[in-house]
Amino acid sequence: MNLGLLGIDPSTATVAAAAHRAGVRIAVASETPAGQIPDRSPVPVLPGDPPRRVRWEDLLDPATCDAVLVAASGWTDDRAEAVRKLVQAGRTLVVSQPLGLSMLYAYELDMIRQDSGAVLVPILPDRLHPFVPRLRDWIELRLPSSGVETISFEHRLVERTKEDVLGAFCRDADLIRVLVGAPTRLSTLGAAEGDVAWATLAVGLTSPARPPVRWQVVRSDTPGLTITVVATDGTIRVEVPAEAADPAAAGAWRWTGPEGTETAPFDRGAAILAVIETRLAGRTDAGDPPAATWDDAARGVELAETVPRSMAKGRAIDLHQEEFTEIGTFKGTMASLGCGIVLLALAVIVGATLLGGIAKQIGWEFGERLAGLWPVIVLMTMGLFLLLQLLPALVAPSPRPPSPPQTNAGNKPGKPGKS
């Protein structure tokens, strides 16, 4: 297996470093410094066998590499277009989460992926740590008796800019969906505006028959995540270290509960590397929970994009777990267009009535005839709108290659949903 690089950031650096340790060759690189992976401390990529420098257009050729690692750092419109073209070409992409905080772009890639058969692997390895399904099962066991009171996520960051905070929340949202399912309402708590709003951000997530989740960012020189679950019969705390290219430098995960403390090391890069090999081989993920799909990544972007809206409006936002497909987009457009046509028809009726009255008073015969045409105009417009509803039945859908199964599409945590 050969890998290629399109840009570089800590997430793709972690995977590339794991590939280096496993003897997987980084064959080509585009838009990256030659010879090294610039994490917080540079990590060499196969010294003596540096990747060949290429243009991103060269990555469209499957002969260059088996999969392309796509970085979020340095994200531009040109990089977005390059990723769009790579997905259209049916390439296998391993992408940082989030690539960009645009829900529309994420679902655009998803629709292109379904047509082209491309494989998109989001770098969301934390759900694959054994502590995550164990904590999910611990929560599930106590839900029937409402034994779980609160679940809190405390994310420690050195820099708390808007991009850093929303990026951290976007990645943690995947763990939240695995542990308690898809939330149905999101609310925010923080300062009114400015940088302070992001430095003190707290997000509340709720869903029916599920314990509430509180996510908060705090300032710390030792970045990482702490998950705390408070139940009537005890408290579980999971310490998640920050991402690092070297798993030994990152430190081990720590589980603290009524029975004591346990630690378990975790190589995030090796976990994603195993997912790449599985997807390239066309096999189905057998893990519980399975590796994240692009649908999971898009749902995380959707939640992160909702946070600024909640802050601006100062109220909770209801979340709708829509299936974003071409036919769904068409139906949404038609619904909006229908409302617009009804309002336009009312305006035509009022305008025609005024025109007819004025024309009658001044003896303007053409104006009277023109005003009398409003029923025909409204009827033709409504008829044309109704005919448009037949387009999905008239246009035969193009055949689509099978795509990887989507997970967590519903409200059940950690279980496969509908494809």
C-alpha positions as CSV (number, residue, x, y, z in Angstrom):
1,M,0.0,0.0,0.0
2,N,1.3,3.5,-1.0
3,L,-0.1,6.7,0.4
4,G,0.0,10.3,-0.8
5,L,-0.2,13.6,1.0
6,L,-2.3,16.6,0.1
7,G,-1.3,19.2,2.6
8,I,-0.2,18.3,6.2
9,D,-1.6,18.8,9.7
10,P,-1.4,17.0,13.1
11,S,-4.1,14.5,12.1
12,T,-2.6,13.4,8.8
13,A,0.9,13.6,10.4
14,T,-0.3,11.0,13.0
15,V,-1.4,8.6,10.2
16,A,1.7,9.2,8.1
17,A,4.0,8.6,11.1
18,A,2.1,5.3,11.8
19,A,2.5,4.4,8.1
20,H,6.3,5.1,8.5
21,R,6.5,2.8,11.5
22,A,4.5,0.1,9.6
23,G,6.7,0.3,6.6
24,V,4.0,1.8,4.4
25,R,5.5,4.1,1.8
26,I,4.5,7.7,1.4
27,A,4.9,7.8,-2.3
28,V,3.9,11.3,-3.3
29,A,3.2,14.7,-1.6
30,S,1.5,17.9,-2.7
31,E,1.4,21.2,-0.9
32,T,3.7,19.9,1.9
33,P,7.2,20.9,3.0
34,A,9.7,18.4,1.5
35,G,11.0,15.6,3.7
36,Q,9.1,16.2,6.9
37,I,5.8,16.2,8.6
38,P,5.4,19.5,10.5
39,D,3.6,18.5,13.7
40,R,4.5,20.5,16.8
41,S,7.9,18.8,16.4
42,P,8.9,17.7,12.9
43,V,8.6,13.9,12.3
44,P,10.6,12.6,9.3
45,V,8.8,10.6,6.6
46,L,10.9,7.6,5.6
47,P,14.4,9.2,5.7
48,G,16.3,8.3,2.5
49,D,13.2,7.7,0.6
50,P,11.3,11.1,0.6
51,P,8.0,11.4,-1.2
52,R,8.0,12.6,-4.8
53,R,6.8,16.2,-5.1
54,V,3.7,16.4,-7.4
55,R,0.9,18.7,-8.3
56,W,-2.5,17.9,-6.8
57,E,-3.8,17.0,-10.3
58,D,-1.3,14.1,-10.4
59,L,-3.1,12.6,-7.4
60,L,-6.1,12.0,-9.7
61,D,-4.1,9.1,-11.3
62,P,-4.7,5.9,-9.2
63,A,-1.2,4.8,-10.2
64,T,0.4,7.5,-8.0
65,C,-0.9,6.0,-4.7
66,D,-3.6,3.9,-3.2
67,A,-5.0,6.6,-0.9
68,V,-4.5,10.3,-0.3
69,L,-4.2,11.9,3.1
70,V,-6.0,15.3,3.0
71,A,-5.1,17.9,5.6
72,A,-7.4,20.6,6.9
73,S,-4.6,23.1,7.7
74,G,-4.1,25.7,5.0
75,W,-7.6,25.1,3.7
76,T,-8.5,27.2,0.7
77,D,-11.0,27.3,-2.1
78,D,-8.4,25.7,-4.3
79,R,-7.9,22.8,-1.9
80,A,-11.7,22.4,-1.6
81,E,-11.9,22.2,-5.4
82,A,-9.0,19.7,-5.5
83,V,-10.8,17.5,-3.0
84,R,-14.0,17.7,-5.0
85,K,-12.2,16.6,-8.2
86,L,-10.5,13.7,-6.3
87,V,-13.9,12.5,-5.1
88,Q,-15.3,12.8,-8.6
89,A,-12.4,10.6,-9.8
90,G,-13.4,7.9,-7.3
91,R,-10.2,8.1,-5.3
92,T,-9.8,6.9,-1.7
93,L,-9.3,9.9,0.6
94,V,-8.4,9.9,4.3
95,V,-9.4,13.3,5.5
96,S,-8.9,15.4,8.6
97,Q,-12.0,16.2,10.6
98,P,-13.2,18.8,10.0
99,L,-12.0,19.8,6.5
100,G,-14.1,22.9,6.7
101,L,-17.1,24.0,8.8
102,S,-19.5,23.9,5.9
103,M,-22.4,21.4,6.1
104,L,-23.3,22.1,2.5
105,Y,-19.8,21.2,1.3
106,A,-19.7,18.0,3.4
107,Y,-23.0,16.8,1.9
108,E,-22.0,17.9,-1.6
109,L,-19.0,15.5,-1.2
110,D,-21.3,12.8,0.1
111,M,-23.6,13.0,-3.0
112,I,-20.5,13.0,-5.3
113,R,-19.1,10.0,-3.4
114,Q,-22.3,8.1,-3.9
115,D,-22.1,8.7,-7.7
116,S,-18.4,8.1,-8.2
117,G,-17.9,5.2,-5.7
118,A,-15.1,7.1,-4.0
119,V,-14.2,6.1,-0.4
120,L,-13.9,8.9,2.2
121,V,-12.3,7.9,5.5
122,P,-12.6,10.6,8.2
123,I,-9.7,10.7,10.7
124,L,-11.9,10.0,13.8
125,P,-10.0,7.2,15.6
126,D,-11.1,7.9,19.2
127,R,-14.3,5.9,18.9
128,L,-12.1,2.8,18.2
129,H,-10.5,2.9,21.6
130,P,-11.8,0.0,23.8
131,F,-12.8,2.4,26.6
132,V,-15.4,4.0,24.3
133,P,-17.7,1.0,23.7
134,R,-17.1,0.0,27.3
135,L,-18.3,3.4,28.5
136,R,-21.3,3.3,26.1
137,D,-22.3,-0.1,27.5
138,W,-22.0,1.2,31.0
139,I,-24.3,4.1,30.2
140,E,-26.8,1.8,28.3
141,L,-27.0,-0.5,31.3
142,R,-28.2,2.3,33.6
143,L,-30.5,4.1,31.2
144,P,-33.7,2.0,31.8
145,S,-33.7,3.1,35.5
146,S,-32.5,6.6,34.6
147,G,-29.4,5.9,36.6
148,V,-27.2,8.3,34.5
149,E,-27.6,11.9,35.6
150,T,-25.1,13.9,33.5
151,I,-22.4,13.4,31.0
152,S,-19.8,16.1,30.6
153,F,-17.0,16.6,28.1
154,E,-14.2,19.0,29.2
155,H,-11.9,19.8,26.3
156,R,-8.6,21.4,27.3
157,L,-6.9,23.6,24.7
158,V,-3.8,25.8,24.7
159,E,-5.3,28.2,22.1
160,R,-9.0,28.9,22.1
161,T,-9.7,30.6,18.9
162,K,-13.0,30.1,17.1
163,E,-11.4,27.6,14.6
164,D,-9.7,25.6,17.4
165,V,-12.8,25.4,19.6
166,L,-15.2,24.5,16.8
167,G,-12.7,21.9,15.4
168,A,-12.4,20.3,18.8
169,F,-16.2,20.2,19.3
170,C,-16.6,18.8,15.8
171,R,-14.3,15.8,16.6
172,D,-15.8,15.3,20.1
173,A,-19.3,15.3,18.6
174,D,-18.5,11.9,17.1
175,L,-17.8,10.5,20.6
176,I,-21.0,12.1,21.9
177,R,-23.1,10.4,19.1
178,V,-21.4,7.1,19.8
179,L,-22.1,7.3,23.5
180,V,-25.6,8.6,23.7
181,G,-26.9,8.8,20.1
182,A,-27.8,11.7,17.8
183,P,-28.9,14.8,19.8
184,T,-32.1,16.6,18.9
185,R,-31.5,20.0,20.5
186,L,-28.3,22.1,20.9
187,S,-27.9,25.1,23.1
188,T,-24.9,27.3,24.0
189,L,-23.7,29.2,27.0
190,G,-20.9,31.8,26.9
191,A,-20.0,35.4,26.6
192,A,-22.1,37.6,24.2
193,E,-19.4,38.2,21.6
194,G,-15.7,38.4,20.8
195,D,-12.9,36.0,21.5
196,V,-14.2,35.6,25.1
197,A,-17.3,33.9,23.7
198,W,-15.2,31.0,22.3
199,A,-12.7,30.9,25.1
200,T,-15.6,30.2,27.6
201,L,-17.9,28.3,25.3
202,A,-20.2,25.6,26.8
203,V,-22.6,23.5,24.6
204,G,-25.6,21.6,25.9
205,L,-26.9,18.6,23.9
206,T,-30.2,16.8,24.6
207,S,-32.2,14.0,23.1
208,P,-35.3,12.0,24.2
209,A,-34.8,9.3,26.8
210,R,-31.1,10.1,26.9
211,P,-29.1,11.9,29.6
212,P,-28.1,15.5,28.8
213,V,-24.5,16.1,27.6
214,R,-22.5,19.2,28.4
215,W,-19.4,20.1,26.4
216,Q,-17.1,22.8,27.6
217,V,-13.7,24.2,26.5
218,V,-11.1,25.3,29.1
219,R,-7.6,26.8,29.0
220,S,-4.8,24.4,29.8
221,D,-1.1,23.9,29.0
222,T,-1.7,20.1,28.8
223,P,-4.4,19.7,26.0
224,G,-6.7,16.7,26.2
225,L,-10.3,15.6,26.9
226,T,-12.0,14.5,30.1
227,I,-15.3,12.6,29.8
228,T,-17.2,12.3,33.1
229,V,-20.3,10.3,33.5
230,V,-22.2,10.7,36.8
231,A,-24.7,8.0,37.7
232,T,-26.6,7.2,40.9
233,D,-24.3,4.2,41.6
234,G,-20.9,5.9,40.8
235,T,-18.9,8.1,38.6
236,I,-16.7,7.1,35.6
237,R,-14.0,9.4,34.3
238,V,-12.1,8.8,31.1
239,E,-8.9,10.9,30.4
240,V,-8.2,11.2,26.7
241,P,-4.7,12.6,25.8
242,A,-4.2,15.0,23.0
243,E,-3.3,13.8,19.5
244,A,0.4,13.3,18.8
245,A,2.3,11.7,15.9
246,D,4.2,9.6,18.5
247,P,1.8,7.5,20.6
248,A,4.4,7.2,23.4
249,A,4.6,11.0,23.6
250,A,0.8,11.3,23.8
251,G,0.4,9.0,26.8
252,A,-2.1,6.4,27.6
253,W,-5.9,6.7,28.1
254,R,-7.0,6.5,31.7
255,W,-10.2,5.0,33.1
256,T,-11.2,5.9,36.7
257,G,-14.3,4.4,38.3
258,P,-15.6,2.8,41.4
259,E,-13.5,-0.4,40.7
260,G,-10.2,1.6,40.4
261,T,-8.0,3.1,37.7
262,E,-6.9,1.5,34.4
263,T,-4.7,2.7,31.6
264,A,-4.6,1.7,28.0
265,P,-2.2,3.0,25.3
266,F,-3.7,3.8,21.9
267,D,-2.0,4.5,18.6
268,R,-4.5,6.7,16.7
269,G,-2.5,6.5,13.5
270,A,-2.3,2.7,13.5
271,A,-6.1,2.5,14.1
272,I,-6.8,4.7,11.0
273,L,-4.2,2.8,9.0
274,A,-6.1,-0.4,9.7
275,V,-9.3,1.2,8.6
276,I,-7.7,2.3,5.3
277,E,-6.6,-1.3,4.7
278,T,-10.1,-2.5,5.4
279,R,-11.7,0.0,3.1
280,L,-9.2,-0.6,0.3
281,A,-9.9,-4.4,0.5
282,G,-13.6,-3.7,0.3
283,R,-14.3,-5.4,3.6
284,T,-17.0,-4.4,6.1
285,D,-15.9,-3.0,9.5
286,A,-16.5,-5.7,12.1
287,G,-15.8,-3.5,15.2
288,D,-18.4,-2.2,17.7
289,P,-18.7,0.7,17.1
290,P,-17.5,0.5,13.5
291,A,-15.0,3.0,12.1
292,A,-16.5,6.4,11.3
293,T,-18.0,6.9,7.9
294,W,-18.3,10.2,5.9
295,D,-21.9,10.4,7.2
296,D,-20.6,10.5,10.8
297,A,-18.1,13.2,9.8
298,A,-20.8,15.3,8.1
299,R,-23.1,15.0,11.2
300,G,-20.2,16.4,13.3
301,V,-19.8,19.3,10.9
302,E,-23.5,20.0,11.0
303,L,-23.4,20.1,14.9
304,A,-20.4,22.4,14.8
305,E,-22.0,24.7,12.3
306,T,-25.1,25.0,14.5
307,V,-23.1,26.4,17.4
308,P,-22.5,30.0,16.0
309,R,-26.2,30.1,15.1
310,S,-27.2,29.2,18.6
311,M,-24.9,31.9,20.0
312,A,-26.1,34.6,17.6
313,K,-29.8,33.9,18.3
314,G,-29.3,33.3,22.0
315,R,-31.5,30.2,22.1
316,A,-31.6,26.5,21.6
317,I,-31.7,25.0,18.1
318,D,-33.7,22.0,17.2
319,L,-31.8,19.5,15.1
320,H,-33.4,17.3,12.4
321,Q,-31.7,14.1,11.4
322,E,-32.4,14.5,7.7
323,E,-31.0,12.2,5.1
324,F,-29.3,14.4,2.6
325,T,-29.8,13.0,-0.9
326,E,-30.5,14.4,-4.3
327,I,-34.2,13.6,-4.1
328,G,-34.3,15.2,-0.6
329,T,-32.7,18.3,-1.8
330,F,-35.2,18.5,-4.7
331,K,-38.1,18.1,-2.3
332,G,-36.7,20.8,0.0
333,T,-36.3,23.2,-3.0
334,M,-39.8,22.4,-4.2
335,A,-41.2,23.1,-0.7
336,S,-39.5,26.5,-0.6
337,L,-40.6,27.3,-4.2
338,G,-44.2,26.4,-3.4
339,C,-44.3,28.8,-0.5
340,G,-42.9,31.5,-2.8
341,I,-45.4,30.9,-5.5
342,V,-48.3,31.1,-3.0
343,L,-47.0,34.5,-1.7
344,L,-46.5,35.7,-5.3
345,A,-50.0,34.6,-6.3
346,L,-51.5,36.7,-3.4
347,A,-49.4,39.7,-4.6
348,V,-50.7,39.2,-8.2
349,I,-54.3,39.1,-7.0
350,V,-53.9,42.3,-4.9
351,G,-52.0,44.1,-7.7
352,A,-54.5,43.0,-10.4
353,T,-57.5,44.1,-8.3
354,L,-55.9,47.6,-7.8
355,L,-55.0,47.8,-11.5
356,G,-58.5,46.8,-12.5
357,G,-60.1,49.4,-10.2
358,I,-57.9,52.2,-11.4
359,A,-58.3,51.3,-15.1
360,K,-62.1,51.2,-14.7
361,Q,-62.1,54.7,-13.2
362,I,-60.0,56.3,-15.9
363,G,-61.5,54.3,-18.7
364,W,-58.4,52.4,-19.6
365,E,-59.7,49.3,-21.5
366,F,-56.3,47.6,-22.0
367,G,-55.6,47.9,-18.2
368,E,-59.0,46.3,-17.5
369,R,-58.3,43.4,-19.8
370,L,-54.8,43.0,-18.4
371,A,-56.2,42.9,-14.8
372,G,-58.7,40.3,-15.9
373,L,-55.9,37.9,-16.9
374,W,-54.8,37.2,-13.3
375,P,-56.7,33.9,-12.9
376,V,-55.0,32.5,-16.0
377,I,-51.6,33.7,-14.9
378,V,-52.0,32.1,-11.4
379,L,-53.5,28.9,-12.8
380,M,-50.6,28.5,-15.4
381,T,-48.0,29.1,-12.7
382,M,-49.6,26.6,-10.3
383,G,-49.9,24.0,-13.1
384,L,-46.2,24.4,-14.1
385,F,-45.2,24.0,-10.4
386,L,-47.3,20.8,-10.2
387,L,-45.7,19.4,-13.4
388,L,-42.2,20.0,-11.8
389,Q,-43.2,17.4,-9.2
390,L,-43.1,14.7,-11.8
391,L,-39.4,15.3,-12.6
392,P,-38.0,12.7,-10.2
393,A,-40.3,10.0,-11.8
394,L,-39.4,11.1,-15.4
395,V,-35.6,11.3,-14.8
396,A,-34.2,7.8,-14.4
397,P,-31.6,7.6,-11.6
398,S,-28.1,6.7,-12.7
399,P,-26.8,3.4,-11.3
400,R,-24.6,3.9,-8.2
401,P,-21.9,1.6,-7.0
402,P,-22.3,0.2,-3.5
403,S,-21.0,2.5,-0.9
404,P,-19.7,1.7,2.6
405,P,-22.5,1.3,5.2
406,Q,-23.4,4.4,7.1
407,T,-23.3,4.2,10.9
408,N,-25.1,6.0,13.7
409,A,-27.7,7.5,11.3
410,G,-30.4,7.1,13.9
411,N,-30.6,7.8,17.6
412,K,-29.2,4.5,18.8
413,P,-25.6,5.0,20.0
414,G,-22.9,3.0,18.3
415,K,-25.2,0.9,16.2
416,P,-25.3,0.7,12.4
417,G,-28.0,2.8,10.8
418,K,-29.4,2.7,7.3
419,S,-27.2,3.0,4.3
